[in-house]
C-alpha cells in the first residue's frame, strides 16, 4: 500500500502542471491519505472502478480539482451522487474554506463519506437528491451520478439558481443545449472528449 500511495503522490506532482494547479506538499500528503483510505474501502463498496495509482491521481483527483478554478472563497457547495467523494473531497482537502453538503443515495457509501470527511465541517445526506429539499447554495456539483442523463432534467430543475459544475462528454453538452441552459465547457487535460461544464440558469 505504501508503494502505491507514493506512486499516487508522485503522479500528482508530475501531472499538476497540465491542470494549471498548485498544490502544497502538505495537500499532496493529505490527498495521499484520502487515496489510501478509499483504496482500503473500495473492495467492499466499489466506490470507484479499479485503476492504477497514476490513473486515480490524474483521472479522478486532478480532474476533480479543476473545480477550484471556479469556486469562490467560502463557496457553499452541494455535491450530488458523491459516491467515493469525487469531486468534492479532493476540493475540501485543497480548500478547507468550502462549505459542503454531500448527497449520496447509498447508505453504505455514506458511511465511507462520513469516515473520509471527519476533518471537515460537512453535511452528509444519505438519500436520493430528488427526496431532498432544493438547496440554497452557490454551486451544485456532479461527477458520477447513476443514470445521469435520465436524471439531468430533474437535477437542472432541482438546482434552481445555483451554478452547476458537471463532468461529462459531448452528449452532456448536447442535452444542456436542448434544455436551453447557458453553459461554458472546459476540455479536461489528458482527455479528448471529456469536459467540465459550468452551467447557469
LUMNUTI-880570 format. One record per residue (C-alpha): residue number from 1; residue in three letters; x, y, z. Coordinates in steps of 0.1 Angstrom, whole numbers, padded with zeros to 4 digits. Layout:
REC pos code X Y Z
REC NUM ala X Y Z
...
This chain:
REC pos code X Y Z
REC 1 unk 0000 0000 0000
REC 2 unk 0028 0024 0009
REC 3 unk 0043 0020 -0026
REC 4 unk 0010 0027 -0043
REC 5 unk 0004 0058 -0022
REC 6 unk 0039 0070 -0031
REC 7 unk 0032 0064 -0068
REC 8 unk -0001 0082 -0065
REC 9 unk 0015 0113 -0048
REC 10 unk 0044 0113 -0074
REC 11 unk 0019 0112 -0102
REC 12 unk 0000 0141 -0087
REC 13 unk 0032 0162 -0086
REC 14 unk 0043 0152 -0122
REC 15 unk 0009 0160 -0138
REC 16 unk -0002 0190 -0118
REC 17 unk 0011 0215 -0144
REC 18 unk -0012 0201 -0170
REC 19 unk -0042 0211 -0149
REC 20 unk -0029 0246 -0141
REC 21 unk -0029 0239 -0103
REC 22 unk -0005 0244 -0075
REC 23 unk -0007 0221 -0045
REC 24 unk 0015 0225 -0014
REC 25 unk 0033 0194 -0003
REC 26 unk 0010 0191 0028
REC 27 unk -0020 0190 0005
REC 28 unk -0004 0163 -0017
REC 29 unk 0002 0142 0015
REC 30 unk -0034 0146 0026
REC 31 unk -0047 0136 -0008
REC 32 unk -0025 0105 -0005
REC 33 unk -0042 0097 0028
REC 34 unk -0075 0100 0011
REC 35 unk -0064 0077 -0017
REC 36 unk -0052 0052 0009
REC 37 unk -0085 0052 0028
REC 38 unk -0106 0049 -0004
REC 39 unk -0084 0020 -0016
REC 40 unk -0090 0001 0016
REC 41 unk -0128 0006 0014
REC 42 unk -0131 0000 -0023
REC 43 unk -0131 -0038 -0024
REC 44 unk -0162 -0038 -0002
REC 45 unk -0181 -0008 -0016
REC 46 unk -0170 -0004 -0052
REC 47 unk -0166 0033 -0047
REC 48 unk -0146 0037 -0080
REC 49 unk -0137 0014 -0108
REC 50 unk -0104 -0004 -0103
REC 51 unk -0075 0017 -0116
REC 52 unk -0038 0023 -0112
REC 53 unk -0024 0049 -0087
REC 54 unk -0014 0070 -0117
REC 55 unk -0049 0069 -0132
REC 56 unk -0065 0077 -0099
REC 57 unk -0042 0107 -0095
REC 58 unk -0049 0121 -0129
REC 59 unk -0084 0109 -0139
REC 60 unk -0100 0112 -0106
REC 61 unk -0082 0137 -0083
REC 62 unk -0066 0162 -0106
REC 63 unk -0098 0162 -0127
REC 64 unk -0119 0169 -0096
REC 65 unk -0096 0197 -0086
REC 66 unk -0104 0216 -0118
REC 67 unk -0134 0229 -0098
REC 68 unk -0111 0250 -0077
REC 69 unk -0107 0275 -0106
REC 70 unk -0145 0282 -0103
REC 71 unk -0153 0280 -0066
REC 72 unk -0150 0314 -0048
REC 73 unk -0136 0316 -0013
REC 74 unk -0162 0302 0012
REC 75 unk -0184 0289 -0015
REC 76 unk -0214 0268 -0005
REC 77 unk -0215 0236 -0025
REC 78 unk -0238 0207 -0028
REC 79 unk -0223 0176 -0043
REC 80 unk -0248 0152 -0058
REC 81 unk -0240 0114 -0061
REC 82 unk -0208 0118 -0040
REC 83 unk -0200 0080 -0040
REC 84 unk -0164 0078 -0031
REC 85 unk -0161 0115 -0025
REC 86 unk -0153 0127 -0060
REC 87 unk -0151 0155 -0069
REC 88 unk -0158 0172 -0035
REC 89 unk -0134 0156 -0011
REC 90 unk -0102 0165 -0030
REC 91 unk -0116 0200 -0032
REC 92 unk -0122 0201 0005
REC 93 unk -0087 0189 0012
REC 94 unk -0072 0216 -0010
REC 95 unk -0097 0243 0001
REC 96 unk -0110 0239 0037
REC 97 unk -0128 0272 0033
REC 98 unk -0155 0255 0012
REC 99 unk -0189 0247 0028
REC 100 unk -0202 0214 0015
REC 101 unk -0232 0191 0016
REC 102 unk -0227 0156 0002
REC 103 unk -0258 0138 -0011
REC 104 unk -0254 0100 -0017
REC 105 unk -0283 0076 -0020
REC 106 unk -0263 0046 -0009
REC 107 unk -0263 0042 0028
REC 108 unk -0231 0021 0027
REC 109 unk -0212 0047 0006
REC 110 unk -0225 0074 0030
REC 111 unk -0207 0055 0058
REC 112 unk -0174 0058 0039
REC 113 unk -0181 0095 0033
REC 114 unk -0185 0102 0070
REC 115 unk -0152 0084 0077
REC 116 unk -0134 0104 0049
REC 117 unk -0147 0138 0060
REC 118 unk -0141 0136 0097
REC 119 unk -0117 0165 0095
REC 120 unk -0143 0188 0077
REC 121 unk -0175 0206 0087
REC 122 unk -0197 0189 0061
REC 123 unk -0233 0177 0060
REC 124 unk -0239 0142 0046
REC 125 unk -0274 0132 0034
REC 126 unk -0280 0096 0026
REC 127 unk -0309 0099 0002
REC 128 unk -0315 0105 -0035
REC 129 unk -0314 0142 -0043
REC 130 unk -0350 0140 -0055
REC 131 unk -0360 0134 -0019
REC 132 unk -0340 0164 -0006
REC 133 unk -0353 0200 -0005
REC 134 unk -0337 0221 -0032
REC 135 unk -0306 0238 -0019
REC 136 unk -0298 0274 -0013
REC 137 unk -0262 0273 -0023
REC 138 unk -0237 0288 -0047
REC 139 unk -0228 0256 -0066
REC 140 unk -0241 0222 -0073
REC 141 unk -0215 0196 -0085
REC 142 unk -0220 0162 -0100
REC 143 unk -0195 0138 -0115
REC 144 unk -0208 0102 -0114
REC 145 unk -0245 0101 -0107
REC 146 unk -0262 0069 -0116
REC 147 unk -0284 0072 -0146
REC 148 unk -0271 0107 -0150
REC 149 unk -0287 0115 -0184
REC 150 unk -0321 0103 -0174
REC 151 unk -0319 0124 -0142
REC 152 unk -0304 0155 -0158
REC 153 unk -0337 0174 -0163
REC 154 unk -0347 0168 -0127
REC 155 unk -0312 0179 -0115
REC 156 unk -0314 0211 -0135
REC 157 unk -0348 0220 -0120
REC 158 unk -0337 0209 -0085
REC 159 unk -0305 0231 -0086
REC 160 unk -0326 0262 -0092
REC 161 unk -0304 0293 -0095
REC 162 unk -0273 0276 -0083
REC 163 unk -0244 0273 -0107
REC 164 unk -0239 0238 -0119
REC 165 unk -0204 0222 -0123
REC 166 unk -0209 0189 -0142
REC 167 unk -0184 0164 -0156
REC 168 unk -0193 0146 -0188
REC 169 unk -0188 0141 -0225
REC 170 unk -0202 0157 -0256
REC 171 unk -0236 0142 -0251
REC 172 unk -0240 0161 -0219
REC 173 unk -0233 0193 -0238
REC 174 unk -0260 0183 -0263
REC 175 unk -0285 0177 -0235
REC 176 unk -0277 0211 -0219
REC 177 unk -0283 0228 -0253
REC 178 unk -0316 0210 -0257
REC 179 unk -0326 0222 -0222
REC 180 unk -0317 0258 -0232
REC 181 unk -0291 0260 -0204
REC 182 unk -0264 0286 -0207
REC 183 unk -0230 0269 -0202
REC 184 unk -0193 0270 -0208
REC 185 unk -0173 0239 -0214
REC 186 unk -0136 0232 -0205
REC 187 unk -0118 0203 -0220
REC 188 unk -0103 0181 -0193
REC 189 unk -0065 0178 -0198
REC 190 unk -0052 0144 -0210
REC 191 unk -0087 0137 -0225
REC 192 unk -0101 0141 -0259
REC 193 unk -0138 0143 -0253
REC 194 unk -0144 0148 -0216
REC 195 unk -0154 0182 -0203
REC 196 unk -0162 0202 -0172
REC 197 unk -0194 0221 -0179
REC 198 unk -0202 0253 -0160
REC 199 unk -0239 0258 -0164
REC 200 unk -0260 0288 -0153
REC 201 unk -0298 0293 -0154
